[in-house]
Amino acid sequence: MDEDVSESSASMEGPREIKSDELLEKIRSQTYHIHIIMIVCSFSWAVGGISIMSSAFYDFGNSTMTTISDEFELPEKSILREFAASSFMVGNVFGGLISSVIADRIGRRPVMLSCTLGLAVMFIFSSFASNIYFFIAGRLLHGGSGQSSWVLAFECTPTKLRSVTAFLYGIGWVIGYCLVLPISMLSYTWREFMLMCAVPVAAFFLVAVLLSDAFIYFGLSMYSTDLAGDYHVNYLLLGLIELPGYGLAHLALKRCTRRFVLCSTHMSAALAFIFLIFLPAGSWISLTCWMLGKLAITVAYMNIYVMGSEIFPTQLRNSVIGICGVISRLGGVFAPYVKTLSRISPIFPLIAFGSVAFSAGIIALSLPETKDKSLDESQTSDTDQSGVDETPQ
């Protein structure tokens, strides 16, 4: 009699719902599709690297390149020069928010592909600007092409491979970051530079079709061309230092708690910037501190993406990550003005970087720990409870 009752209860409850994490763990060693998804989606960060870091060169470039300031006859202290760089981030604030919400509604993949195509199109559009205001408008729209590839790859990744996803995305970003330099050196005008930047962006879009703490980071990257010494070498070194940074992020995410990694890396970056105040500009030890600061903030930047994706439930993940991205882009909006601070005093950028990194390290201690926890697929606890209440007795 008891067996009949238990069988009846089981039939009324229906089959057990299998969560995505359980399914991914079962197929992890049996298919290469997961790895393809991670690799293809990581290309989008290479696209993002080219799109964002182009701001470091179209108004600087090499000694023979005609810049926007040259063509539009902008004074050296014109505020329009900085706003031309920050306009991309302003557009990213709104584009990131809108595309993230749409991705939660219609799906990650169509949004990722359309946004990647949009980046290539807006490079071409901006290259035909007839004045500085037209160019700023183009960069504003350029930044509006948000991305949702991180969440797509993360949701298709088993728990034990999440650190690999972070590593692959880091490699993609460094590829895009470093490609900007040779493109700049091969360009004679800023218009050629923008058009040539569109080529690899379009190539990454085709690959995707065929296969399927921000202020510090962007401030450091854009400020690299103002450091003492050869600006080409400085830019390249501060980009290449991210490769060991993403490798270190992979190891740290695998072996240490998320909160410890986030706090320690921000504190390490803050210490590096504080030491720079007391070091002579242009020395090898000064450049080493810059690179260590960039290394630490690279690890922190990747960790926060992983941690944020693990905190929020599936139904809200893309929207919330999009909102977080919007907030981080506000830091990117102010990043170009770090150069303005250096005109007042060479230690002001260091104080800005150090204080922001230190504050972020303190705030990180208040975040919940998410290491080795399954992705939350619930909507609300009330829904779960109502489901229990409605179970037939």
C-alpha positions as CSV (number, residue, x, y, z in Angstrom):
1,M,0.0,0.0,0.0
2,D,2.8,2.4,0.9
3,E,4.6,1.6,-2.3
4,D,1.5,2.4,-4.3
5,V,1.2,5.7,-2.5
6,S,4.8,6.6,-3.2
7,E,4.5,5.6,-6.9
8,S,1.3,7.8,-7.1
9,S,3.1,10.7,-5.5
10,A,6.0,10.4,-7.9
11,S,3.7,10.3,-10.9
12,M,1.9,13.4,-9.7
13,E,5.2,15.3,-9.1
14,G,6.4,14.4,-12.6
15,P,10.0,14.0,-13.7
16,R,12.7,15.9,-11.9
17,E,13.8,19.1,-13.6
18,I,17.4,18.9,-14.7
19,K,19.3,22.2,-14.2
20,S,21.6,23.5,-16.9
21,D,24.7,23.1,-14.8
22,E,23.9,19.4,-14.3
23,L,23.4,18.9,-18.0
24,L,26.6,20.8,-18.9
25,E,28.6,18.7,-16.5
26,K,27.3,15.5,-18.1
27,I,28.3,16.5,-21.6
28,R,31.5,18.3,-20.7
29,S,33.8,15.5,-21.7
30,Q,31.7,14.3,-24.6
31,T,31.5,17.3,-27.0
32,Y,33.7,20.0,-28.4
33,H,30.8,22.4,-29.0
34,I,31.2,24.0,-25.6
35,H,34.8,24.8,-26.4
36,I,33.8,26.3,-29.8
37,I,31.2,28.5,-28.1
38,M,33.8,29.8,-25.6
39,I,36.4,30.5,-28.3
40,V,34.0,32.1,-30.8
41,C,32.4,34.3,-28.1
42,S,35.8,35.4,-26.8
43,F,36.5,36.9,-30.3
44,S,33.9,39.5,-29.5
45,W,36.3,40.9,-26.8
46,A,38.9,41.3,-29.5
47,V,36.4,43.3,-31.4
48,G,35.7,45.4,-28.3
49,G,39.4,45.9,-27.7
50,I,39.9,47.4,-31.2
51,S,36.7,49.5,-30.9
52,I,37.6,51.0,-27.5
53,M,41.4,51.3,-27.7
54,S,41.2,53.0,-31.1
55,S,40.6,56.1,-29.0
56,A,44.2,56.1,-28.0
57,F,45.5,56.7,-31.5
58,Y,43.1,58.6,-33.9
59,D,44.1,61.8,-32.1
60,F,47.7,60.7,-31.5
61,G,48.9,58.0,-33.9
62,N,52.5,58.0,-35.2
63,S,54.7,60.9,-36.3
64,T,53.4,60.8,-39.9
65,M,49.7,60.2,-39.3
66,T,47.2,63.1,-39.7
67,T,45.0,63.1,-36.6
68,I,41.5,64.6,-36.1
69,S,43.1,67.5,-34.3
70,D,45.3,68.2,-37.3
71,E,42.4,68.0,-39.8
72,F,39.8,69.9,-37.8
73,E,42.4,72.4,-36.4
74,L,41.6,71.7,-32.7
75,P,43.7,73.6,-30.1
76,E,45.8,71.5,-27.8
77,K,43.7,72.3,-24.8
78,S,40.3,71.9,-26.6
79,I,37.8,70.0,-24.5
80,L,36.5,68.5,-27.7
81,R,39.6,66.3,-28.0
82,E,38.8,64.5,-24.7
83,F,35.1,64.4,-25.4
84,A,35.8,62.7,-28.8
85,A,37.5,59.9,-26.8
86,S,34.9,59.7,-24.0
87,S,31.9,59.8,-26.4
88,F,32.3,56.1,-27.2
89,M,31.9,55.3,-23.5
90,V,28.9,57.6,-23.2
91,G,27.3,55.7,-26.1
92,N,28.3,52.4,-24.4
93,V,26.4,53.4,-21.3
94,F,23.1,53.5,-23.2
95,G,23.9,50.8,-25.7
96,G,25.1,48.4,-23.1
97,L,21.9,48.8,-21.1
98,I,19.5,48.5,-24.0
99,S,21.3,45.5,-25.7
100,S,21.5,43.6,-22.4
101,V,17.7,43.9,-21.8
102,I,17.0,42.9,-25.3
103,A,19.3,39.9,-25.0
104,D,17.3,38.7,-22.0
105,R,14.1,39.0,-24.1
106,I,15.0,37.6,-27.5
107,G,18.2,35.7,-26.9
108,R,22.0,36.3,-26.5
109,R,23.2,35.2,-29.9
110,P,21.2,37.5,-32.3
111,V,22.1,40.5,-30.1
112,M,25.8,39.5,-30.0
113,L,25.9,39.1,-33.8
114,S,24.0,42.3,-34.6
115,C,26.1,44.3,-32.1
116,T,29.4,43.0,-33.6
117,L,28.2,44.0,-37.1
118,G,27.2,47.4,-35.7
119,L,30.8,48.0,-34.5
120,A,32.2,47.4,-38.0
121,V,29.6,49.6,-39.6
122,M,30.1,52.5,-37.2
123,F,33.9,52.4,-37.8
124,I,33.2,53.1,-41.4
125,F,30.5,55.7,-40.6
126,S,32.9,57.6,-38.3
127,S,35.7,57.7,-41.0
128,F,33.5,59.9,-43.2
129,A,33.0,62.7,-40.6
130,S,33.2,66.1,-42.1
131,N,33.8,67.9,-38.8
132,I,34.6,67.1,-35.1
133,Y,30.9,67.2,-34.1
134,F,30.0,64.6,-36.8
135,F,32.9,62.5,-35.6
136,I,31.8,62.7,-31.9
137,A,28.2,61.7,-33.0
138,G,29.7,58.7,-34.9
139,R,31.7,57.6,-31.9
140,L,28.6,58.0,-29.7
141,L,26.6,55.7,-32.0
142,H,29.7,53.4,-32.2
143,G,29.6,52.9,-28.4
144,G,25.9,52.2,-28.6
145,S,26.7,48.8,-30.1
146,G,26.7,46.9,-26.9
147,Q,27.7,43.2,-26.4
148,S,26.1,40.2,-24.6
149,S,28.7,37.5,-25.6
150,W,30.1,37.1,-22.1
151,V,26.8,35.8,-20.6
152,L,26.2,33.6,-23.7
153,A,29.5,31.8,-23.2
154,F,29.3,31.7,-19.4
155,E,25.8,30.1,-19.5
156,C,27.2,27.4,-21.9
157,T,30.2,26.6,-19.7
158,P,30.3,23.9,-17.0
159,T,31.2,25.1,-13.5
160,K,34.7,23.6,-13.7
161,L,35.5,25.4,-17.0
162,R,34.5,28.9,-16.0
163,S,38.0,30.0,-15.3
164,V,38.9,28.8,-18.8
165,T,36.2,31.1,-20.2
166,A,37.8,34.0,-18.4
167,F,41.2,33.1,-19.8
168,L,40.0,32.8,-23.4
169,Y,38.2,36.1,-23.2
170,G,41.4,37.7,-21.8
171,I,43.4,36.4,-24.8
172,G,40.7,37.8,-27.2
173,W,40.9,41.2,-25.6
174,V,44.7,41.3,-25.7
175,I,44.6,40.4,-29.5
176,G,42.3,43.3,-30.2
177,Y,44.3,45.6,-27.9
178,C,47.6,44.9,-29.7
179,L,46.1,44.9,-33.2
180,V,45.4,48.7,-32.8
181,L,49.1,49.5,-32.8
182,P,50.1,48.0,-36.2
183,I,46.9,49.5,-37.7
184,S,47.9,52.9,-36.4
185,M,51.5,52.6,-37.7
186,L,50.2,51.6,-41.2
187,S,47.8,54.5,-41.4
188,Y,48.6,57.9,-42.9
189,T,45.4,59.6,-41.8
190,W,42.9,59.0,-39.0
191,R,40.3,58.2,-41.7
192,E,42.4,55.3,-43.0
193,F,43.0,54.2,-39.4
194,M,39.2,54.0,-38.7
195,L,38.6,52.1,-42.0
196,M,41.4,49.7,-41.3
197,C,40.0,49.1,-37.8
198,A,36.7,48.0,-39.4
199,V,38.5,45.2,-41.3
200,P,39.3,42.9,-38.3
201,V,36.0,43.8,-36.6
202,A,34.2,42.6,-39.7
203,A,36.4,39.5,-39.9
204,F,35.5,38.6,-36.3
205,F,31.9,39.0,-37.2
206,L,32.2,36.5,-40.0
207,V,34.0,34.1,-37.7
208,A,31.1,34.4,-35.3
209,V,28.5,33.7,-38.0
210,L,30.4,30.8,-39.4
211,L,31.2,29.1,-36.0
212,S,28.8,30.7,-34.0
213,D,36.8,48.2,-12.7
214,A,36.8,50.2,-15.7
215,F,38.1,53.7,-14.9
216,I,41.5,52.3,-13.9
217,Y,41.8,49.9,-16.8
218,F,40.8,52.3,-19.6
219,G,42.6,55.2,-17.9
220,L,45.8,53.2,-17.7
221,S,45.5,52.0,-21.3
222,M,44.8,55.5,-22.7
223,Y,47.4,57.1,-20.5
224,S,50.1,54.7,-21.7
225,T,50.8,57.0,-24.7
226,D,51.6,59.8,-22.3
227,L,54.2,58.0,-20.2
228,A,57.8,58.9,-20.4
229,G,59.7,57.0,-23.0
230,D,58.7,55.6,-26.4
231,Y,54.9,55.8,-26.5
232,H,54.7,52.9,-29.0
233,V,56.7,50.6,-26.6
234,N,54.7,51.8,-23.6
235,Y,51.4,51.1,-25.2
236,L,52.4,47.6,-26.4
237,L,54.0,46.6,-23.0
238,L,50.8,47.7,-21.1
239,G,48.8,45.6,-23.5
240,L,51.0,42.5,-23.5
241,I,51.2,42.5,-19.7
242,E,47.5,41.4,-19.8
243,L,48.5,38.0,-21.2
244,P,50.1,36.8,-18.0
245,G,47.3,38.7,-16.2
246,Y,44.6,36.6,-17.8
247,G,46.7,33.4,-17.1
248,L,47.0,34.5,-13.5
249,A,43.3,35.2,-13.4
250,H,42.7,31.6,-14.6
251,L,44.8,30.2,-11.8
252,A,43.4,32.5,-9.2
253,L,39.8,31.8,-10.1
254,K,40.5,28.1,-9.9
255,R,42.4,28.0,-6.6
256,C,41.3,31.0,-4.6
257,T,38.0,32.5,-3.4
258,R,36.5,35.2,-5.7
259,R,36.4,37.7,-2.9
260,F,40.0,37.2,-2.0
261,V,41.1,37.6,-5.6
262,L,39.0,40.8,-6.1
263,C,40.3,42.4,-2.9
264,S,43.9,41.5,-3.1
265,T,44.3,42.5,-6.8
266,H,42.8,46.0,-6.2
267,M,45.0,46.5,-3.2
268,S,48.1,45.4,-5.2
269,A,47.2,47.9,-7.9
270,A,46.7,50.7,-5.4
271,L,50.2,49.9,-3.9
272,A,51.8,50.0,-7.3
273,F,50.3,53.4,-8.1
274,I,51.3,54.8,-4.7
275,F,55.0,53.7,-5.2
276,L,55.0,55.5,-8.5
277,I,54.6,58.8,-6.7
278,F,58.1,58.4,-5.2
279,L,59.8,57.0,-8.4
280,P,61.6,59.0,-11.1
281,A,59.5,59.1,-14.3
282,G,60.9,57.2,-17.3
283,S,63.0,54.8,-15.2
284,W,62.7,51.0,-15.7
285,I,61.4,50.5,-12.2
286,S,58.7,53.1,-12.8
287,L,57.6,51.3,-16.0
288,T,57.6,48.0,-14.0
289,C,55.2,49.5,-11.4
290,W,52.9,50.7,-14.2
291,M,52.9,47.2,-15.6
292,L,52.3,45.6,-12.2
293,G,49.4,47.9,-11.6
294,K,47.9,47.0,-15.1
295,L,48.5,43.3,-14.3
296,A,46.7,43.5,-11.0
297,I,43.7,45.4,-12.4
298,T,43.5,43.0,-15.4
299,V,43.0,40.1,-13.0
300,A,40.5,42.1,-10.9
301,Y,38.5,43.1,-14.1
302,M,38.1,39.5,-15.2
303,N,37.3,38.3,-11.7
304,I,34.4,40.7,-11.4
305,Y,32.8,39.5,-14.6
306,V,32.9,35.9,-13.4
307,M,31.7,36.8,-9.9
308,G,28.9,39.0,-11.2
309,S,27.7,36.2,-13.5
310,E,27.6,33.7,-10.6
311,I,25.7,36.0,-8.3
312,F,22.6,36.8,-10.3
313,P,19.8,34.4,-11.4
314,T,19.4,33.3,-15.1
315,Q,16.3,35.3,-15.7
316,L,18.0,38.6,-14.7
317,R,21.7,37.8,-15.4
318,N,22.1,39.5,-18.8
319,S,20.2,42.6,-17.7
320,V,22.1,43.0,-14.4
321,I,25.4,42.3,-16.1
322,G,24.4,44.9,-18.7
323,I,23.6,47.4,-15.9
324,C,27.0,46.7,-14.3
325,G,28.6,47.2,-17.6
326,V,26.9,50.6,-18.0
327,I,28.1,51.7,-14.6
328,S,31.7,50.6,-15.5
329,R,31.5,52.5,-18.7
330,L,30.9,55.6,-16.7
331,G,34.4,55.1,-15.4
332,G,35.5,54.8,-19.0
333,V,33.8,58.1,-19.9
334,F,36.1,59.9,-17.4
335,A,39.2,57.9,-18.3
336,P,40.4,60.2,-21.2
337,Y,40.4,63.1,-18.7
338,V,43.3,61.5,-16.8
339,K,45.6,63.2,-19.3
340,T,44.0,66.5,-18.3
341,L,44.9,65.8,-14.6
342,S,48.6,65.2,-15.6
343,R,48.7,68.8,-17.0
344,I,48.0,70.1,-13.5
345,S,50.4,67.7,-11.7
346,P,52.1,64.5,-12.8
347,I,51.1,62.8,-9.5
348,F,47.3,63.5,-9.9
349,P,46.6,60.5,-12.2
350,L,48.5,58.3,-9.7
351,I,46.4,59.6,-6.8
352,A,43.2,59.0,-8.9
353,F,44.2,55.4,-9.8
354,G,45.4,54.5,-6.4
355,S,42.4,55.9,-4.4
356,V,39.9,54.3,-6.8
357,A,41.7,50.9,-6.6
358,F,41.9,51.0,-2.8
359,S,38.2,51.9,-2.4
360,A,37.3,49.0,-4.8
361,G,39.4,46.6,-2.7
362,I,37.5,47.6,0.5
363,I,34.1,47.4,-1.2
364,A,35.0,43.9,-2.5
365,L,34.9,42.6,1.1
366,S,31.2,43.1,1.3
367,L,30.4,41.0,-1.8
368,P,29.1,37.4,-1.3
369,E,31.4,34.4,-2.1
370,T,30.4,32.5,-5.2
371,K,33.2,30.1,-5.9
372,D,32.2,26.5,-7.0
373,K,28.5,27.4,-6.6
374,S,25.9,26.5,-9.3
375,L,24.4,29.2,-11.3
376,D,21.1,30.4,-9.7
377,E,18.2,29.5,-12.1
378,S,15.4,30.6,-9.8
379,Q,13.2,33.7,-10.3
380,T,12.0,34.4,-6.8
381,S,11.7,32.5,-3.6
382,D,8.0,33.4,-3.6
383,T,7.5,31.5,-6.9
384,D,9.2,28.5,-5.6
385,Q,7.2,28.6,-2.4
386,S,3.9,29.0,-4.3
387,G,4.9,25.9,-6.3
388,V,5.2,23.9,-3.1
389,D,1.9,25.2,-1.8
390,E,0.1,24.1,-5.0
391,T,1.5,20.6,-4.9
392,P,-1.5,18.1,-4.8
393,Q,-1.9,16.5,-1.4
